[in-house]
């Protein structure tokens, strides 16, 4: 979902494996060995990273008369020169991975005084007391319960949302599953979802309009906002779609709704392309587009927040203060939280910015405005924490509380979805975009 700029990376060969074997073969290999292994990327990392030596699988020998592909029902590939027999029983030299949670989203349940954190690294949802606080010198915060396991179907999770009516827990999947899974509020462990809804590939965020019994889902590409009835499941279609050139949506990520003022907010990274028109791709500055809450079809925004003064830089989640209408943005690469008035438009500076070394913010991507408690939460993928501030905070302010799921001064590896690689033979570096 993201990458760090200017960092050195190393990778264990997920991209190469898919390229050489094909995705269908990879699936069969995965299933044959129990689906328990994870192919991960490797980067030059801080000393706090854990080095794990994998459990070696059974040796595999390849010779001129052995076809590995036939083991998985694939046609043979004829080699011009098979060469000598190869013994592939050696494990990788090393595997580096982050073993701590990395939080991509946050939601607060005020009825039960709990906070839900979406862990995009270990594919889990972790539930804490809203008042938990990891003070300096104390161990990592213990979760009340954790939703995790193969049966949960939680994977590449980018958003967690709590239904204000019954406490149901929604998890949005951003990559290969194309589903939103829903759990009962008290679900724990390897729990099966009570509902699954198939959605457009690359869904990112969601929000609910309680009055109209609808929920909204943002999609990165083709950029759109889909609106479903509350409780939708299976292959149910959206009630309406906001999509088209006039919308000026472009690689849509965060989304928030203001039911009091009947407004829909979407932030965009600015990548635009029409798949049916080769050469149509272009890049524009990131933006926040504002629509009527019931916008439908190819409808133009009411206004747009865009330009260098805004400070927008890979904006992540959005959240609205229902009392004031202020819009809060988790500004990932800006490493800050920025606040706009609901009526702002054009190239305007934020009304407030939470930023600086005392804030504990490091690549914040998740944000949640807790209006009843006058607090704003952020999740930081740079250090396995969630931090909470006064709702009116401004400048370099220390958090009121911290939920920390790793050691102090943790620096996360920030692995995202490693999809390509390039080798720099001069510097002996492998560069991996995430």
Phi, psi and omega in degrees: 000343184200172175214160172265142184268136173075013179263156177268137182232152166232152183221140168273145209283063173292315180295318180296319180299315179296321181294317184282320187261332185090149186296325182295322178290319178302317178301318181292320177299315179304311182293323182298324181262023170088001179064022186262345182274156174235125173279125186231158175272162183230133177227165173291122196233164176292165183296341182286349180290150180265135177259124186239127175267123187287158172287128184284134175280176179299142180299147177235126178254135178243127176227181185294339181251015179248131180245101179301325183295326181294336177299336184243021174078020181257153178293152180291152175245120183281129178258140178291321180219098184294327180076191184286166176295138180248133176259113184257049182260005182271140177282169174301154177301319177197155172230123176253130177212156177273121183265001180260156175299148172234117192266124183256344185203157182216143174216143182249134175251099184288335179295325183247004177057046181234157175235134181253129180242130181270117183262106184276351181271311181261004177058065181214168170238123184246136186245130182232164168292140181299334184261007176303146181207114177273101181280161178305136178087358180259160179292171175302154183289133178274130177284148174293319178200161183224129173265113184199147177135165184299323183290340182290334185062026174273119181203145181043046188281128185245347183207136172241139183218140180250124178294122183292343181279304189238002178081007177304145184253119179258139176231122181267130180260133192256354189230274193263340185276329180055044180221157163248122179256146183234134180240155168297153187304319185268014179302145180209158177066214184274059185278143175278143177296150174275342176210151170227136177236122176284129182231171179297143180306138178073037169296149186233306187226163177214160176206159185237138172261099186295323183296318183262005177055047179229153168229148187252142179229126175270147181230135183291309184209133350296137189299131184194166169234121179258139181242122181244160171287147175299131182093004180300146180206172179065226181257025181300137183275156177296152174290326178200162180230136168260108187200146177133168184298321183294336182294333184061023170290143182204105184053063186288137179237265183293153181208145176210153177236147176241097185289334180291320182258003177058052182233148174240129179245136176224132173259148189229140179276343173098005178273123186230134175200143173258112185300335181276354183235096178304137179084006183273354184291144177203166179242134175235163178298149177300155185209167167238120179256140187240131184229166166297147182298329180259024179304147186210142176072211182271072186254134181288150177291156174292323179196166182226134171259116186196141177137167184298330181292336183292331182077005182296129182209098187055056180298139180259241183288156174240153174207146186246137169279111186294337179286310186261340186082001179297143182253124181255137185234129169276110189258089191311290185285343172284344181054047180205170170249129182237149187234131176241154170284150184296340181265000181296150174203159179077203182272082183244145175284149176301150177287331177213153177221128174260112188198144175136169185295335181279345185286334186078004180285132173211107185053062179286130179238339179249145179211147179210124176270116177263085185300315181302325181261005178055049180225158173231131181258149173223145171251139187242114180281356179274345184208024174058041181229161163237134183237148184229140187228161170301145185298333181262014183301150180206135177088205184271078184252141177286148179292152174293319181212161180223130165260122186234125183250026176205180180293161177298150180062025177298137171240109182292156177286337178061033173296135174248232176256094182289120189234355181200170177205158174215143182254127176261100185289337179288313182265356182054052179233145171253125184258128185231111172285145181245000000 
